[in-house]
Amino acid sequence: MKNLIKILGTYAFVILPAITFAHPGHGHDNPLSPEHYLGNPVHAIPVALTVAAAGFLIVWKIWKTRNETKK
């Protein structure tokens, strides 16, 4: 688990600052709208990776809890 936290921390430290830069398309639509975040790959890919990581951690925690209660 510590290795996973180190990997995610490294990912956040290296990748996330690049997401904060403006990209083509700013100014054409509302930058705070859901369509902006889901329609632009610059935002959609990190959102999808975050949702996938959260889902993985939730499923892993449930699986671990169920296996510990069976013992």
N, C-alpha and C positions, 0 to 999 in steps of 0.2 A: 504494500500500500504506500510505503514511503517513496518507492521508486515512481509510482504513478503520480504522486503529488509533485515530485521533482520534475517529472516530464511535463505535467500540465503547467507548472510554474515557469519552466523554461519556454514553453510554447507561448504563454501569455506575455512574457518579457520580450520575446523576439518578434512575434507575429502581430500582436494587438496594436502596437504603435503605428504600424503601416496602415491599419484600417482607419485611423483617425484623419488621414490626409484626404483632402477633397478629390473628387474624381469627376470625369465628365458626366454631366447630367444634373449637377447642382444648379439650382436656379430655374429649372424647367418645371419642376413640380414641388409640392410641399415637402421639404426635407425631413419633416417629422411624421409623415404619413406612413402607415404600414406598407403601402405599395412601393414606397421608395426603398425601404429596407429589404423587402422580399423580391423586388424587381431588379435590383442591381446586384450582380454577383459579388461585388466588393463587400456588400453587407450580408447577402444571403448565405454565402458559404460559411462565414464565421457563426452566423445564427444557427445554421444547420448543424455545424460541428458542436456547438454548445448544447443544443437540444439533444443530440446523440450522446454526448458525454454525460449529461445529466440523466438521461434515460438509462444508460449503462450503469451508472453508479446506483441508481434507485433499484434496478433489477438485481445488481450484485448484492446490495445490502439486504434486500428481501430474501434472496437465495441463501445468504450467509446466516441470517436470523433463523430461517426455517431449518437449516441443517444443524444449527447449534441447539435448537429446541428438541430435535429428534434424538440427540445423544443422551 
